[in-house]
């Protein structure tokens, strides 16, 4: 993992822990479904997505929600959109 990707992953985990403080970062499996690993209801999930938008300035349309399943997919999604023009 590149230093940039690692930093992005750490920030995503920090934002997740702000919503679900019981999350142990070292137990998260990046390729596994976040909602299976963390007890997030639909409002928690939306709050997590809003926090990603606020922190990174990346618009996340509702049509993209299904892509954001695991830490890996969230980080990949953000990495592909950070510092790029948003439509």
QUIWO-V747567 format. One record per residue. N is the residue number from 0. RES is the residue in one small letter. SS is DSSP state (H for helix, E for strand, L for the rest). OMEGA is omega in whole degrees, 0 to 359 (none if undefined). Layout:
n->[N & N]
res->[RES & RES]
ss->[SS & SS]
omega->[OMEGA & OMEGA]
This chain:
n->[0 & 1 & 2 & 3 & 4 & 5 & 6 & 7 & 8 & 9 & 10 & 11 & 12 & 13 & 14 & 15 & 16 & 17 & 18 & 19 & 20 & 21 & 22 & 23 & 24 & 25 & 26 & 27 & 28 & 29 & 30 & 31 & 32 & 33 & 34 & 35 & 36 & 37 & 38 & 39 & 40 & 41 & 42 & 43 & 44 & 45 & 46 & 47 & 48 & 49 & 50 & 51 & 52 & 53 & 54 & 55 & 56 & 57 & 58 & 59 & 60 & 61 & 62 & 63 & 64 & 65 & 66 & 67 & 68 & 69 & 70 & 71 & 72 & 73 & 74 & 75 & 76 & 77 & 78 & 79 & 80 & 81 & 82 & 83 & 84 & 85 & 86]
res->[x & x & x & x & x & x & x & x & x & x & x & x & x & x & x & x & x & x & x & x & x & x & x & x & x & x & x & x & x & x & x & x & x & x & x & x & x & x & x & x & x & x & x & x & x & x & x & x & x & x & x & x & x & x & x & x & x & x & x & x & x & x & x & x & x & x & x & x & x & x & x & x & x & x & x & x & x & x & x & x & x & x & x & x & x & x & x]
ss->[L & L & H & H & H & H & H & H & H & H & H & H & H & H & H & H & H & H & H & L & L & L & L & L & H & H & H & L & L & L & L & L & E & H & H & H & H & L & L & L & L & H & H & H & H & H & H & H & H & H & H & H & H & H & H & H & L & L & L & L & L & H & H & H & H & H & H & L & L & E & H & H & H & H & H & H & H & H & H & H & H & L & L & L & L & L & L]
omega->[179 & 178 & 180 & 180 & 178 & 178 & 178 & 179 & 180 & 179 & 178 & 179 & 178 & 178 & 178 & 180 & 176 & 180 & 180 & 186 & 179 & 182 & 174 & 186 & 184 & 178 & 180 & 176 & 187 & 183 & 183 & 180 & 178 & 184 & 173 & 182 & 186 & 180 & 180 & 172 & 185 & 178 & 176 & 181 & 178 & 177 & 176 & 180 & 177 & 180 & 175 & 179 & 182 & 183 & 187 & 181 & 181 & 175 & 179 & 180 & 181 & 180 & 180 & 184 & 183 & 178 & 187 & 187 & 186 & 174 & 180 & 183 & 177 & 181 & 178 & 179 & 181 & 182 & 181 & 184 & 180 & 179 & 175 & 180 & 177 & 179 & none]
